[in-house]
Amino acid sequence: MSTSLGTVKAGQIEIAYAESGSGEPVILLHGGESTHIQWDTFRPLLGAGIRAIAYDQRDSGASVNPPDPYGIPDLAGDCAALIRGLGYERAHIFGSSFGGFIALQVAVSVPDVVQSLTVGATYSNASALHTPAVSEIVELSPSQRDARMLALALSERGQADEKVVAELRSILVHRSPEADARRLAAIPGFDVTDRLPEITAPTLLIYGEDDPAAPPDIGQKIADAIPGARLEVMPGARHGFMVEFAQETARLLRDFVLAHPSQSAR
């Protein structure tokens, strides 16, 4: 799918983004092994009344950043800069996995830009790196990760579906060793667990019932800590529920966004 990219400047960072539709602004944060292309086929599924905006994080896709170390709070600052650079005071945010780290960080560090928060398949701290399913993948070279990602992300039924497998393979990217190392190095200092009760934005959590990397009990702990948060567990899904169960995920996100409309949608 050919997509025209826009850019927003934020200091030394040039943030590239792709978009679909018009209406409520929804910022889509990709996972650790992808770029904005994770959402190329997902964005249109959100339907009328939503402007779906997927962007490339640092060391990803067409975005440009200096080769300096950074942490999850820096990536959260980039997300806020994108929202403001697009002319919005607030936007709806959806992040999965690594993107979920950033989404939670935005909600505690820059709460004023968050109209609603949706996170999936993620943790509130760096303990994600110590789960067997994740630590095993992290230790592999990027080129060796793809096969393991299939089993991590897709149910057995999904792994047997050629179309779903092709979709997942199409969104997995390989970074340079330097870029890969910078992104991995951003995770160990991440921890917003004690600040979750500060989150005031309407919050939805989506977790796959059979996710070996981020099981639903992790989502339940986060939901319990955020006032009024709601947890949805997707039956039969693993870490890549937003790929294998894209229609169901889009419906959940769309309904949640439209139930919490902003004043600045255009």
Buried (B, 14 or more C-beta within 10 A) or exposed (E): EEBEBEBBEBEEBBBBBBBBBEBBBBBBBBBBBBBBBBBBBBBBBBBEBBBBBBBBBBBBBBBBBEEEEBBBBBBBBBBBBBBBBBEBEBBBBBBBBBBBBBBBBBBBBBBEBBBBBBBBBBBBBBEBBEBEBBEEBBEEEBEEBBEEBBBBBBBEEBBEBEEBBEBBEBBBBEBEEEBBEBBEEBBEEBBBBEBBEBBEBBBBBBBBBBBBBBBBEBBBBBBEBBEEBBBBBBEBBBBBBBBBBBEBBBBBBBEBBBEBBBEEBE
